[in-house]
Amino acid sequence: MPALALWRAHAFLNSSELVLIIPLGLVALARADRASSHKGWSVVRDWVPAALMLVAYWSIDWAATPSANHELENALIGWDRTLLNDWGLRAAVEHFGTFGPSILDLAYLLLYAVPPLAITGVYCLQERDRVDDLLYPLLVGTLVTYSLLPHFPSEAPRVVFAGQDLPAVETTFRRLNVWILDHWDIRSSVFPSGHVAVAFSAAIGMWRAAPRNRGIALMLLALTVLVWINTIYGRYHYAADGLAGISVSAFAISVTLVGGKVYRLSRRSTVQY
């Protein structure tokens, strides 16, 4: 994380160089893991893809620029205001003062630690042989969602509609989240929500990787809901962004998992024949 932050702040490498270096580095790592019997290579292989999710997310700004006319944002803001005002979402969150907003922004803040903590959890449960069952849904759901972001140039409601619909309660966690988004978030798109996609994909991955500890996956699903609510309440995203993030992730994971299973069955039947 510090190295990536240093690169982003000072631009030691331009985007075209990084586009070449990343896949070549991953291929080299895979070959080293395959050729060597040393356990260290496979451990590195477990962690590198999760770290590169940050690079994948930041790279979206290389391919897209924010919309100038804000047509998408204007189309989505009406649903948000219906949820916040007419359906009472804001009043429900703020019913107990700072408690509700603090929980939501803390959940949003914890999301950044979900990928490494999920991998650590698989290790601690002594299920390292199932780490790919975690990483595959996590990466597929997240990266497919990221791939759609450049096609829907948009900006967060707190930027486009500055000063409107904001939370009445200001918490320390919110100030920290806003600081992170102001300094490290992409500027070109918010639809679908990458934050919600990461939480949801991690939950599906943990459901598969830790079948004897499904409580962890359920906690991640609860985190997904909290993050989605906070994207709306905190004006970090539009409500449709989170719904799209969950839908895209679920579809991508389902298609790839079912497709892989069908392929393996077809290969098995061909061999037997």
Protein Blocks (a to p, Z undefined) as FASTA:
>chain_A
ZZmmmmmmnomacfklmmmmmmmmmmmmmmmmmmpmbfklmmmmmmmmmmmmmmmmmmmm
mmpccdfklmmmmmmmmmmmmmmmmnommmmmmmnojmmmmmmmmmmmmmmmmmmmmmmm
mmmnopmmmmmmmmmmmmmmmmmmmmmmmmmgcddfklmmgoiaiafbdcfklmmmmmmm
mmmmcfkbccdcfklmmmmmmmmmmmmmmmmlmmlmmmmmmmmmmmmmmmmmnomacfkl
mmmmmmmmmmmmmmmmmmmmmmmmmmmmmmmZZ
